[in-house]
Structure formats: C-alpha cells, structure tokens
Amino acid sequence: MKIRRALARQNPNPFSPKLARSLGTLGHVFEKLERPADALSCFHEGIQVLRSHFLALPEAHAPVMEVLVTDYLRLTKALSQPKDESLLAPILARLKRRQRRSK
C-alpha cells in the first residue's frame, strides 16, 4: 500500500483508481480476518481516494465505487458507526442517477 499511495500522490490520474481498488481488496482481507473496523477504514479511504475520479467520470469508476460504498455502508451499520454523509452525498446521488438511467 505504501507504494500505491506514493504513486497516487505523484500521479493521481492513473494511480488513484488503482489505489482505491487495492484499498477495497485490503478491506475484504480484513473482513476475512475478522477485523471489521480495519475493513471499514479501508473502504472509507477507498471512497475518499476515488471520489473525484468517480464524480468526473462516473461510468468509468462506478463498478469499484459501488462495491466500496456498499461495503462501507454495510460495515457502518454492523459496527453502529456514523456514515460520512458529506463524503457520500454526491456519490450516492450520482449512483442513483446512473441506476435510473440503466432501467
């Protein structure tokens, strides 16, 4: 993760989405290890990293964002943690628009 973070800092356009995917994968590993708080942190960070890319190009990044958001919301509920509403609001709105268009 250290290398992915460094690459994303140096050149965000190509590397931030890859970092977000890696954070999602790490979150799933933490879940398998029964470390849900660490998994939640990974999903949250993944959403933060991918947010600007998703809002700019939702079709390109929607599959990863949908997984990150779904897992994040599931764990916030399971752990009785508050959701980061300011982070999620524009993302959820864009995901809803995308779902309406696909119907």
Salt bridges, closest charged atoms under 4 A:
GLU31 OE2 - ARG74 NH1 2.73
ASP38 OD2 - ARG35 NE 2.77
GLU45 OE1 - ARG5 NH2 2.73
GLU59 OE1 - ARG98 NE 3.33
GLU59 OE2 - ARG101 NH2 3.27
GLU66 OE2 - ARG98 NH1 2.97
ASP71 OD2 - HIS28 NE2 2.58
ASP71 OD1 - ARG74 NH2 2.95
ASP84 OD2 - HIS44 NE2 2.91
